[in-house]
């Protein structure tokens, strides 16, 4: 990948939310769609310009200045919104005094976290808050958000439009909400940070199985939240523990060739034990209240993996109990899938398949590749190679991430010789009959 393209992709994830937050403060929450458009256009222009002229000395400042100028041009074309021009012009005038890098760094403050709380306004429909935040703050595409929330692109687009419309109707202020409003929005903010980390942990498209930049940003936002009196609560501490335990395994999760390494095959000496210790500290802090959230349970599950000396030492009975608890608190198809995996390790692959078969059809995520991948693995371990291959082909059809596709191809390759052997045995039996 060329240096300009790599840098643009880097800044897309690292600076999208920061630039969006700065421009939203200047333009107002009513102009969220314009902010999104100009930031994305600035990134496209960066790819074109940097490829021809080289990367500027201050890439982040270049992106901010370009997006701001695009916003000014757009507002000049829309006379009804000319009231926003003075604020943007003031930013432009200040640029001539300090270098843009210093100006940009000084202005940023905690603006992304403010924008996150704006997107999670209590007047916005609950299902729309997370979608809007992932789009506006993180720059996720409609398809990425749909995959994260296990729904369709059309549903996500409707949710985002409803959220924008509601914020426009209310003419919401970008200023930091009061304590009561912060508390009312905290759960939605946590959900966004959780999904941001999950998308980095389990990439659903692209060339890399882990997006550390997304995970790092999620941890940064969570730590910033924990430092605020409103966010210094057990649920936030539990989420930080969860992220530390998962982050500890990143170095062992990806092979040198970029392919996925399953948990049972990972070199545990390559885990980041400093992250594990930090996670233990956050987990201890999370136990100080009487509230049990999904983040507590998921942190407990991740801790079970970390504390086992080897994969064979994993306490699958405890894992099954934790997944049962999680299903009561936050039922989801993914929880059902993971509970079935625990059942398979406890009582064998057929028990896992039976548990999946008991899931109601309307609760089965037809377009979630992980569901079919697990079914394929369980059939493979039972020696049902044709059924395994069928499930893996379906998973491959639904998967766009390069690492996942390569993993599934390897599983299919391991399956094919056994399929042929099984077919040959069946033909011989038929001849004998």
Buried (B, 14 or more C-beta within 10 A) or exposed (E): EEEBEEBBBEBBBBBBBBBBBBBBBBBBBBBBBBBBBBBBBBBEBBBEBBBEEEBBEBBBBBBBBBBBBBBBEBBEEEEEBEEBBEEBEEBEEEBEEEEBBEBBBEBBEBBBBBBBBBBBBEEBEEBBBBBBBBBBBBBBBBBBBBBBBBBEBEBBBBBBBBBBEBBBEEEBEBEBBEEEBBBBBBEBBBBBBBBBBBBBBBBBEEEEBBBEBBBBBBBEBBBBBBEBEBBEBBBBBBBBBBBBBBBBBBBBBBEEEEBBBEEEEBEBEBBBEEBBEBBBEBBEBBEEBEEBBBBBBBBBBBBBBBEBEEBEEBBBEEBBBBBEBBBEBBEBBBBBBBBBBBBBBEBBBBBBBBBBEEBEEEEBBEEBBBBBBBBBBBBBBBEBBBBBBBBBBBBBEBBEBBBBBBBBEEBBEBBEEBBEEBEEEEEEEEEEE
